[in-house]
Amino acid sequence: MQNYQKLFANNRDWASAIRSADPEYFERRAAGQEPHFFFIGCCDSRVPAELLTGTKPGEIFTHRNIANQAHPNDLSMLAALEYAVEYLDVKHVLICGHYGCGGVKAALGPPGHGVVDHWLHVIRDVYRWNREEIDALPDIDAKTNRLVELNVMKQVFQLSRTPVVQRAWAKGRRPILHGIVYDLHDGLLKELVSGLDGEDKAQPLRETFIGWHVG
C-alpha cells in the first residue's frame, strides 16, 4: 500500500506546483482538448508518450497496447482512432514502437504466453515473412530490434487500410500517418515511415507487404 499511497502524494505535489506556476492551468485544460497527434504506442511502462515527445496534456491523444498494434478487429483501437480523426480532427497519427519490446521478443519464440499469443499473431506472421533476414542477425537483441521496426511498418500499413483512415483520405490529405521507434538506451525517436496522407503515398508500403505475402 505504501507505493499506492505515494501516487496520491505525488499527485498533490504535482497539482500544487502547477497551480503555483500557472493558476489558470487546470481551468484551461478542463475547457476541452484540441490535440494535434494521435499516438498508438506500446503499453510498456518505460515509453510514456508525453515525456518522450515533450508534449503537454491536451496536445497528444493516446492509445496503448502490447507491441503497439493496429489490429483491424481491435474495437478499442478503432474507436479511439475514429474519435481522434473524426471528432478531434488530429492531423497526425503515429505508430510508435520501441527497441527491446518484450511483446515483439515473445513473438520470436514458441507459443506459451496464454492470451498474449493470440494478440501477437500478426507479429509472428511478420517474422515468418522475414525469417531469412531476421535469423541472419547475430543475437536475440538484434533480431528483436529488427522485428520491432518491421512490426511498426506493418501496423502503419494496417492503419492505412482501416475504414476510418480511408474515409478521411477520401475527403482530404489528413490524417498523416507516421511510423517511429523509441530507443530506450538514448531516449531518441527514429523515423521509419512518414508522410502517408493518401493512397498514392501509401502505395509503396502496400507493395512491400504484398511482396511479403507472395514471398
Secondary structure in CASP SS format (residue, H / E / C, confidence):
PFRMAT SS
TARGET T0000
AUTHOR 0000-0000-0000
METHOD secondary structure of the structure
MODEL  1
M C 1.00
Q H 1.00
N H 1.00
Y H 1.00
Q H 1.00
K H 1.00
L H 1.00
F H 1.00
A H 1.00
N H 1.00
N H 1.00
R H 1.00
D H 1.00
W H 1.00
A H 1.00
S H 1.00
A H 1.00
I H 1.00
R H 1.00
S H 1.00
A H 1.00
D C 1.00
P C 1.00
E C 1.00
Y H 1.00
F H 1.00
E H 1.00
R H 1.00
R H 1.00
A H 1.00
A C 1.00
G C 1.00
Q C 1.00
E C 1.00
P C 1.00
H C 1.00
F E 1.00
F E 1.00
F E 1.00
I E 1.00
G E 1.00
C E 1.00
C C 1.00
D C 1.00
S C 1.00
R C 1.00
V C 1.00
P C 1.00
A H 1.00
E H 1.00
L H 1.00
L H 1.00
T H 1.00
G C 1.00
T C 1.00
K C 1.00
P C 1.00
G C 1.00
E C 1.00
I E 1.00
F E 1.00
T E 1.00
H E 1.00
R E 1.00
N E 1.00
I C 1.00
A C 1.00
N C 1.00
Q C 1.00
A C 1.00
H C 1.00
P C 1.00
N C 1.00
D C 1.00
L H 1.00
S H 1.00
M H 1.00
L H 1.00
A H 1.00
A H 1.00
L H 1.00
E H 1.00
Y H 1.00
A H 1.00
V H 1.00
E H 1.00
Y H 1.00
L C 1.00
D C 1.00
V C 1.00
K C 1.00
H E 1.00
V E 1.00
L E 1.00
I E 1.00
C E 1.00
G E 1.00
H E 1.00
Y C 1.00
G C 1.00
C C 1.00
G H 1.00
G H 1.00
V H 1.00
K H 1.00
A H 1.00
A H 1.00
L H 1.00
G C 1.00
P C 1.00
P C 1.00
G C 1.00
H C 1.00
G C 1.00
V H 1.00
V H 1.00
D H 1.00
H H 1.00
W H 1.00
L C 1.00
H H 1.00
V H 1.00
I H 1.00
R H 1.00
D H 1.00
V H 1.00
Y H 1.00
R H 1.00
W H 1.00
N C 1.00
R H 1.00
E H 1.00
E H 1.00
I H 1.00
D H 1.00
A C 1.00
L C 1.00
P C 1.00
D C 1.00
I H 1.00
D H 1.00
A H 1.00
K H 1.00
T H 1.00
N H 1.00
R H 1.00
L H 1.00
V H 1.00
E H 1.00
L H 1.00
N H 1.00
V H 1.00
M H 1.00
K H 1.00
Q H 1.00
V H 1.00
F H 1.00
Q H 1.00
L H 1.00
S H 1.00
R C 1.00
T C 1.00
P H 1.00
V H 1.00
V H 1.00
Q H 1.00
R H 1.00
A H 1.00
W H 1.00
A H 1.00
K H 1.00
G C 1.00
R C 1.00
R C 1.00
P C 1.00
I E 1.00
L E 1.00
H E 1.00
G E 1.00
I E 1.00
V E 1.00
Y E 1.00
D C 1.00
L C 1.00
H C 1.00
D C 1.00
G C 1.00
L C 1.00
L E 1.00
K E 1.00
E E 1.00
L E 1.00
V E 1.00
S E 1.00
G E 1.00
L E 1.00
D C 1.00
G C 1.00
E H 1.00
D H 1.00
K H 1.00
A H 1.00
Q H 1.00
P H 1.00
L H 1.00
R H 1.00
E H 1.00
T H 1.00
F H 1.00
I H 1.00
G H 1.00
W H 1.00
H H 1.00
V H 1.00
G C 1.00
END
